[in-house]
Amino acid sequence: MPVPQVVIVGRPNVGKSSVFNWLVRRRLAIVDNQPGVTRDRMSHLLHVDGRFFELVDTGGMGIEDVDDLTDDIEQQIDVAMQSADVILFTVDTREGIVPLDEEVAKRLRYINKPVICVANKTDDEKYDSQADEFFRLGRGKLVKVSTLQNRGRDELLELILERLPDAEEEDNSQSDPEMKVAIVGRRNVGKSTFVNTLAHAERMIVSQVPGTTRDSVDVRFEMDGKSFIAIDTPGLTKTGSVKTDIDFYSMHRAKRTVRYADVALQFFAANERIGKIDKQLVKYIGDQYKPCIFVVNKWDTMAEHMPTEKWVRYLREQFPTMWHAPIAFITGETGRNVKALINHAQMLFKQSLSRVTTGELNRLIEAAMTRNPPPLFRHRRPKVFYATQVGVQPPTIVMFVNDPKAFPHTYKRYLLGVLRDQLEFGEVPIKLYLQTRKQNEESAAKGA
């Protein structure tokens, strides 16, 4: 399972970023009295009592952004809540319940996730009765904390750990599909035709009119006795070209499908050049750490005019950060290479679920560092004390080191290349965290 996520939400100026910094014990998020300072999600990996989880800070719900980014902020909050395993609903004890708190509580009623109501700014016991008013909101266990007075941190962390999903919990239901595949790309690259070929039926409307598919549609199909779900998505358009509510929600749903899927198939038309929309979508897939195959469709129209090597080189030049993504050439209308594509997608799905033992991982990293030591940092050689895999989908590796700042980006990229070459992660994204080793962490991590 992926590393669990604990997401902090609430209206503006209740101290969400302060709670974030307080829990991670580092000043990472900007804290300011002005509403709307936090816009994008910020995350940090925490290791508490042998469990790893990502803590995520979000923008204030219901704010009217001065730069007209309200929709973008709200979308970031929605993404965080949908991916959350535990939600920290943060409120302000000093101000008490305000209408926007009630709106946030109402919004959380539609989220089927464990919720903890964090009554911040409860600096001492004389404010406890004020904090008790938030029981009225009926959203989760109430815990009274103060980031200023360092009150309630241990209790809050204990509640979080109790509500995290079981580390050993796995869903082995035979009725679940083997793999969920998102079919994504800009308009008119042949996504719906491809889905029809998979389903052996006219399950999707196929049209040359741009924007025919306006919602994400699940289509179940079988291959070699295994069931899969293909999710056809609306074609994306430039952000500046979104002129109607339908376009806006189509884009939103397409991105949501990428987050929901196990593997993303990024479609390109062989007879068209790569554009800005393609780059935006590939970046989004990369940001979500999703396994991805670049699919060059309609290859029958270009096979005689352009060798595959030229298209491969073109794609590698356009997307240098996705050099691990495999490339497939198909003709969706006739089914050419479609089965091989699905088989390859299944290989990526298995890679994303792969695990490596702590011993094997540490031997591999030690050998890599002996062969190519990291550069000196402040006249000292950086050290890796040990490493462990803490999650899958994507494979997530934590390395405990003497100083995370001592490892430049180029060296981390080198280590990721070694992991891809030597382990079963060759074609999927890998999350790599560097953390400072603390007392008693080594024995805890080695048992993970």
Buried (B, 14 or more C-beta within 10 A) or exposed (E): BBBBBBBBBBBBBBBBBBBBBBBBEEEBBEBEEEBBBBBEBBBBBBBBEBBBBBBBBBBBBBBEBEEEBBEBBBBBBBBBBEBBBBBBBBBBBBEEBEEBBEEBBEBBEEBEBBBBBBBBBBBEEEBEEBBBBBEEBEBBBBBBBBBEEEBBBEEBBEBBBEBBEEEEEEEEEEEEBBBBBBBBBBBBBBBBBBBBBBBEEEBBEBEEEEBBBBEBBBBEBEBEEEBBBBBBBBBBBEEEEBEEEEBBBBBBBBBBBBBBBBBBBBBBBBBEEBEEBBEBBBEBBBEBBBBBBBBBBBBBEBBEEBEBEEBBEBBBEBBEEBEBBBBBBBBBBEEBBBBEBBEBBBBBBBBBBBEBEBEEBBEBBEEBBEEEEBEEBEEEEBEBBBBBBBBBBBBBBBBBBBEBEBBEEEBBEBBBEBBBEBBBBBBBBBBBBBBEBEEEBBEBBEEB
